[in-house]
Amino acid sequence: MALYRVNTDDYQDQLHKKAQRLSEAYREFTHLEPELFPSPPIHYRLRAEFKVWHEGGVAHYAMYRQGEHKKPFIIDEFTVGSELMNTLMPKVLETVNGSEVLRKRLFSAEFLTTLSGDALITLIYHKRLDEIWEQEARALQNKLGFPILGRSRKQKVVLERDYVTEQFEIDGKQYQYKQVEGSFTQPNGEICRSMIHWAKSACGKMNSDLLELYCGNGNLTIPLSENFQKVLATEISKVSVNSAQENIRTNGVSNLNIVRLSSEEFTQAIDKVRPFRRLAEIDLDSYSFDTVLVDPPRAGLDQDTCTMVARFPRILYISCNPETQLENLRLLSKTHRIDRFALFDQFPYTDHTETGLLLVRR
């Protein structure tokens, strides 16, 4: 048994070195030093998945080093996880080990928590979940005071709900988001707040419209809608689009439309290459876009989308992969300069770096 703890003593030094590496990597395009947004040194991660290792009739949480999938690293504490996650972990495991029904063929356990104190626990099995499992799971749910969700092959058992509700404050205003299990959410809640605050500051108040690609559940979209006259956002995930629509209603936003399209499809639509039924009620020509926000997956922007984005006077580009962002910059820097530059330390103690750029037409 091991405690998964981190050495926080050298965190600031690690962050400084990460910023130095980022500055050097982007020196071709800017001499600005990145604005630094540090993470809390512990309890920063709001979601995590643990494999379940069975030994001697007892279930343990386990992780695996890369390439060593048969050699588990047994843990009973996860200090990078939220405090609520660490409170729930031993309670879940104690009940699982006290119930053969809950323990048998349990494959993994996922914890989804929020800054505002909500949680959802998903138990994943290599067996069909029956009424007896449901009875035991409901007892665990009642004990924890948070919902349990069960999954197995082609089966999803929702005992209460399959989402958490996040609430936090940005610039004195409260926002509320529905975050559905299995859909993308920012893992580091405080860094998520920093990203939103920085994006609002970088954009400023505009008398024009915003286009956003890859909007997810509206995490950035909803606060940024206050800075623009109108906003059009796109997202390919149906679950995320549905969550975004609900989050729009919950937060009382009236100047925002979300359409389920990929970035490639939207590029075809705005170039009038072909029509899309999902845009039938949207008059693209009625928008006066001045700014485009992109927060793409690790692969970055595809060539056509990058070319389309380059037409906008201002590009707000948030990236989880500086390597692909730098590739896109080779095109975008021909027409735009970097006006703001940020480093978001989403994953401390790793080489992973997330960046924010405001690009302004030359």
Buried (B, 14 or more C-beta within 10 A) or exposed (E): EEEBEBEBEEBEEBBEEBBEBBBEBBEEBBEBEBBBBBBBBBBBBBBBEBBBBBEEEEBBBBBEEEEEEEEBBEBBBBBBBBEBBBEBBEBBBEBBBEBEBBBBEBBBBBBBBBBBBBBBBBBBBEBEBEEEBBEBBEBBBEEBEBBBBBBBEEEEBEBEBBBBBBEBEBEEEEBBBBBBBBBBBBBBBBBBBBBBBBBBBBBEEBEBBBBBBBBBBBBBBBBBBBBBBBBBBBBBBEBBBBBBBBBBEBBEBEBBBBBBBBBBBBBBBBEEEEEBEBBEEBEEEEBEBBBBBBBBEEEBBBEBBBBBBBEBBBBBBBBBBBEBBBBBBEBBBEBBBBBBBBBBBBBBBEEEBBBBBBBBEE
